[in-house]
Amino acid sequence: MKTSQYGVRSGVALLLAGTMYASPALAEAETVSTDEIVVTALKRGDVQLQDVASSIAVVGQETLEKRGVVEFADFARNVAGLNFIDSGAGDKRYIVRGINAAGEAQTALYYDNIPMTGIGGAASSFGGRQPDLQLYDVQQIEVLRGPQGTLYGSNSQSGVIRFVTNKARTDRFEGSAQAEVSATKDGGTNYGVRGMVNVPLVQDILAVRIVGYSEDYSGWVDNVYRDEKDFNDTKRSGIRASFTLTPDDLTSIVGQFFYQDMETGGRAYTRPYATTIGDNFFPAIGRRATSQIGREVHDDETKIYALTVDRDLDWSTLTVSGSYLDRDVIDFVDNGPSFRYFEYLQRIGQFPPVTVPIGSLSYSPQSTKMWTFETRLATKLDGPLNGVAGVFYSDRENNFETNTVVVDPITGNGDFSIPLISRRNFSDTTKDFAIFGEFTFDITDALSFTGGARWFRTKRDLVANTLVPFFGLGAPGTTSAKAKNEDVIFKAQVSYEVTPDALIYAQYAEGYRSGGTNASSFAGVPPQYDPDTTSNYEIGAKTSWADGAVILNVAAYRIDLKGLQVEQRFGPGGAFAGVGNISGTAARSKGIEADLLVKPAQGLTLQFAGNYTDAKLAKDVPDLGAAAVKGAGLSYVPKVNLSFTADQEFALTDDVEASVGFSVTHTGKIDTTYYTAFNQPSRSYTLADVRARVSWDQFKLDLYVNNLFDKAAELTVFNTINDPHVVLTNRPRTIGARLGINF
């Protein structure tokens, strides 16, 4: 990985040098007004947001730039109904409408037409580890709330997040560059350089667009055990390239390549609270400090190749797309607390008298290779009936290991000269084939009906090899399992245009996610688990007032979860996590979400996004813990999320424009586990950012303060026998500046 990263950083430097010295050619494109925002995720071409009878949030390029969005966490809290479990850089689990449980991903992630499924992490979170690709030069982000099973299939049972990148343009030369520097309280200095250049190679026929970036973010968490300051630094660099070929007026061919390498010195895990597990006492360390013997380094390399062909057939548009994802992750996790728990179990006679080292690391190299292919037709007939139909195929192969290695107490790294405590490897192949369609019939000019269905067949093949049993408990061996699932899911919707500015709708939609693999170092954990499904009942309204100066969209929903994938505990003292299923309707999520935009005066824009989510178990599930009773909330789901932003634009002179703005977000408290001894709910938190921009000629200068009041927010709390009340916290107050140029 190091060699390829060096090459990427060299390429980034050359790209930025070229863009900085290019002469200005074109001014920034005119900003698209709010009522002209379009949605592409419906696979029917561009559709205006307010005309879509569905709950969708769209964040455009100008908003992303003003707020300095470079990755998912930078915008997620401003989207109603969207949450995430943060386990560090490149390791997020997305939550939409409170649908969260262990196992495979429940929210689908796409970059353009490219599925980006998580490759797994802990045994109970195979749907985690979603990649954090850099978001410079992104056209917009679309968040589709509620199951999208008919169009997007597996893992879209709660919604879809889609990043729409800017493609190469054949009609113009253009470019941009950006340099950023900031300082983090209790941390250090952060740097970032980013650039884009778009070059028509053959005017109106062939063009290439290249984006490059290199970023270095300081850490802010101290490891008192090793006397290390700010160990959780992150370095990220990459290239995104696309070409567009239009051989005639009816055909467009777009090729894409993504490369990113990200390295972190450790996760932002802190220990601000004292806790006792067994007879082991773990003292509080600090709100930005931890104490661990092992180094939790993380290296994440992603390569993506994609090709999309669009052909105008007059009566329809034919789209053929394919992609190949190649991602490699090397991850180390400190096992110190869990090994102290094994010593406690020995003292009470529940664990064999093996020699337990003072420190160990879980060493988990993982590799994902995934091919996807989709072809679809989107009609554009003059009559009342139109829709989209297609076929989809994916082939995902995950190869990963779970090794337990003794820590070298001097370096904190794994000592591979000592025999491993455990070693298991897995090969997990999942193949998905589907036929789907979604059609809309306009009964009258105002009344429409939409129906959709997806037939899918999923095949899984797992081979697991135990090479070194955990502490020698058991014997080496190989296990294998095969599974095949086949089903049909449906969608039905009625929408009515009350006035040209008011649309109401009622919808029923189903979603599903495939079963998966339990990647555990303990052979007693079941190797696989089964699919589960969601059924969504929803009503909503999309309204515009005062000639577009006020836009209010609301939706209310109920989602039933059936056959739910859940985390269970196995082995001595429940020390090992795995995933199983609950039969029947295991949980239910009910809620309401709202998006409000108001332009009360010239240049002033106010936005509010909020949701109330009541996600609960629908019956007692004693296998999950004593608190897993009917009515208990789903873990890691806050009841309330609120966001408010304000931006005021004004002219400083005839040639200089300026703006000032702020954002405030609030996240409610979160329950973390059904095991009452370990349930330490995270505290609610409120974060505030302020910003200012000055624009002249082709230049833009942004000044900002993120986390204005320097809150140590509890983004994610883990409290099990493996992680005694660990808090993943946010970056402290950061003051910075960005200078950009468009040409």
PyMOL commands that set and color helices and strands:
alter all, ss='L'
color gray80, all
select helices_A, chain A and resi 2-21+34-36+49-51+61-66+73-76+149-152+336-347+470-472+546-548+572-574+622-624
alter helices_A, ss='H'
color red, helices_A
select strands_A, chain A and resi 38-39+47-48+56-60+82-86+92-96+107-111+114-115+138-145+159-165+174-184+189-202+206-217+222-223+234-248+251-264+269-270+275-277+280-282+289-290+298-312+316-334+360-379+385-406+422-442+447-468+477-499+502-513+516-517+528-529+532-545+550-562+565-570+576-581+585-601+604-617+640-651+656-667+685-696+699-706+714-718+726-729+734-742
alter strands_A, ss='S'
color yellow, strands_A
deselect
rebuild
show_as cartoon
